[in-house]
Amino acid sequence: MRARLVLGLLLAFAAGGAIVFFVMRRAEPSATTHQQYYCPMHPDYVSDVQGDCPVCSMRLVPLVGPKGPPSATMEPSGASTMHDGSVHIPAERQQQIGVKLATVERVPVSVTLRLPARVAMDERRIGHVHSRVTGFIEDVFVNFTGASVMMGDPLFTLYSPEMLATQQELITALHSARRLRGGPLASASQDADALAQSARRRLQLWGMSESQIDRVERTGTPIRAVTIVSPVTGVVLEREAFHHGRAVTPDLDLYMIADLSLVWVIAQLDERHVEQVHVGDEVRIELPSGRTLTTPISFISPTIDPATRSASVRMDVANQDFALKEGMLVEVIASEDMGSQLVVPPDAVIDTGDAQRAFVDLGDGYLQPRRIHAGPRVEQGRVVLDGLAEGERVIASAAFLVDAESSIRGALEGMGEPHAHAEAPPR
């Protein structure tokens, strides 16, 4: 019995030793394989055999690392981050995420701005018609808004008791001066002439024309309703003159007449582009019909509208055919020649808000993030003011994906970076 018991223990010990030996062999890293696997939830666990994590049972994923340079930290995305900030992304991975390269070039560039604008009346060419004396309107000759009038065209007739009395005073003074002229009372004749000149002057100030006053002097008959004529040439935009006894006073604006042969085109220029536009620059104006006009900038507002963060830019445009209507919406196209500049594709610039950077191709899949100072967008791409040299190659597309790849190391450092040479614990 004892012999059998000893033999059984030996056999059991031998069997147990084999089992322990088997487990230990499973845990040791393989000397022949180059592929290792790690747990995304527990990056410190690395195994030579694909399977499940012994801690959380999550499926192990491949870890690329043995081929990286000694100064690189290998990452599960296929990228390796260098200690100098450069990132290594194999050519296959670059092709998968759509990376394209472009050369930094120095080319002649120009910036084109398309500005919304509207047509407005020239404030310097607006005329207002008032009665200079209290009275009543009798007949109206221009009786609708939108009517075109020429300077000197009759607008309405005005009956004014004051003007009628002054005309009668003029007639009486002239009659007295003629009677006393050459008589013994020379001073009386001079006084009559002075009264006539005073009456004539009042009629002129009240709006009677020279021809109307001459008619009163010649005929000796006052004009009951004086015709008021247009002082300007233009289009009637507003009127308050109506037929049959409308009482008027000097403060009543009877007509507003605008000369639309020259109009303003007012555009809104964003404050970011104020320095790129100057008075005298030639711009193009596109009408809704497709017609294009060329004219210089005549005025730029010295202030910024706090609501729109823009400045008003004004162009004086000849409008002889009246194709430009007041209130019409048009588009102003301004171009500026910026000379020869370094240019990259617009997508090559990554703007993080507080900094701008681009990824420079170092060759063999190595990409270096470079802090740059980018200028405005132009027709040829994006201007680079500092940080890049002519001839360097940068990522022209999918730069944000490469930026995400390069940020993996920082994320992994926060949760524990997987080490390619860590031994797997027993499963």
Secondary structure, 3 states (H helix, E strand, C coil): CHHHHHHHHHHHHHHHHHHHHHHHHHHCCCCCCCCEEECCCCCCCEECCCCECCCCCCECEEECCCCCCCCEEECCCCCEEECCCCEECCHHHHHHCCCEEEECEEEEEEEEEEEEEEEEECHHHEEEEECCCCEEEEEECCCCCCCEECCCCEEEEEECHHHHHHHHHHHHHHHHHHHHCCCCCHHHHHHHHHHHHHHHHHHHHCCCCHHHHHHHHHHCCCCCEEEEECCCCEEEEEECCCCCCEEECCCCEEEEEECCCEEEEEEEEEHHHHHHCCCCCEEEEECCCCCEEEEECCEECCCCECCCCEEEEEEEEECCCCCCCCCCEEEEEEEEEEEEEEEECHHHCEECCCCEEEEEEEECCEEEEEEEEEEEEECCEEEEEECCCCCCEEEEECHHHHHHHHCHHHHHHHHCCCCCCCCCCCC
